[in-house]
Amino acid sequence: MKRHTEISQTLLRSKIKSGEINFGGNLKLKIYGLLSCSSGKRMKMENRVFFKSEEEALENNYRPCGHCMKEKYKQWKNNLYP
């Protein structure tokens, strides 16, 4: 997990292009989702974190976003998702 405030914009773009960062999350709400999610794009920079994989987000006790990951969110809500 990498915090947005601890990484430069140039390095962030590089890590996204290389596949080192694939998901974004909200530090306070413990929600993760796609980098293209409109909800994620609106969050404050100091609350934003990045993950390489869904497994990494789940290991850090984050739940799927209800906007950009609807099916996985429904599974999580019904206790069918790890």
VENSUL-V910628 format. One record per pair of residues at least 24 apart in sequence whose ideal C-beta (glycine too) atoms are under 10 Angstrom apart, sorted by the first residue. I is the first residue (numbers start at 1). GAP is how many residues later the second one is. Records with the same first field share a line. If there is no record, write none. Layout:
I = GAP ; GAP
//
This chain:
1 = 24 ; 26 ; 31 ; 48 ; 49 ; 50 ; 51 ; 55 ; 56 ; 58 ; 59 ; 61
2 = 46 ; 47 ; 48 ; 49 ; 50
3 = 24 ; 42 ; 43 ; 44 ; 45 ; 46 ; 47
4 = 39 ; 40 ; 41 ; 42 ; 43 ; 44 ; 45 ; 46
5 = 39 ; 40 ; 41 ; 42 ; 43 ; 44
6 = 43 ; 44
7 = 41 ; 43
12 = 38
15 = 35 ; 37
16 = 34
19 = 33 ; 34
20 = 30 ; 31 ; 32
21 = 28 ; 29 ; 30 ; 31 ; 32
22 = 28 ; 29 ; 30 ; 31 ; 32 ; 34 ; 35
23 = 26 ; 27 ; 28 ; 29 ; 30 ; 31 ; 33 ; 34 ; 39 ; 41 ; 42 ; 45 ; 46
24 = 24 ; 25 ; 26 ; 27 ; 33 ; 41 ; 44
25 = 24 ; 25 ; 26 ; 31 ; 32 ; 35 ; 37 ; 38 ; 40
26 = 36 ; 39
27 = 33 ; 35
29 = 33 ; 34 ; 36
30 = 27 ; 30 ; 31 ; 32 ; 33
31 = 26 ; 31 ; 32 ; 33 ; 34 ; 35 ; 36 ; 38 ; 42
32 = 24 ; 25 ; 26 ; 28 ; 30 ; 31 ; 32 ; 33 ; 36 ; 37 ; 40
33 = 24 ; 29 ; 30 ; 31 ; 32 ; 33 ; 34 ; 35 ; 36 ; 39 ; 40
34 = 30 ; 31 ; 33 ; 34 ; 35
35 = 33
36 = 32
37 = 28 ; 30 ; 31 ; 32
38 = 29 ; 30
39 = 26 ; 27 ; 28 ; 29
40 = 25 ; 27 ; 28
54 = 27 ; 28
55 = 27
58 = 24
//
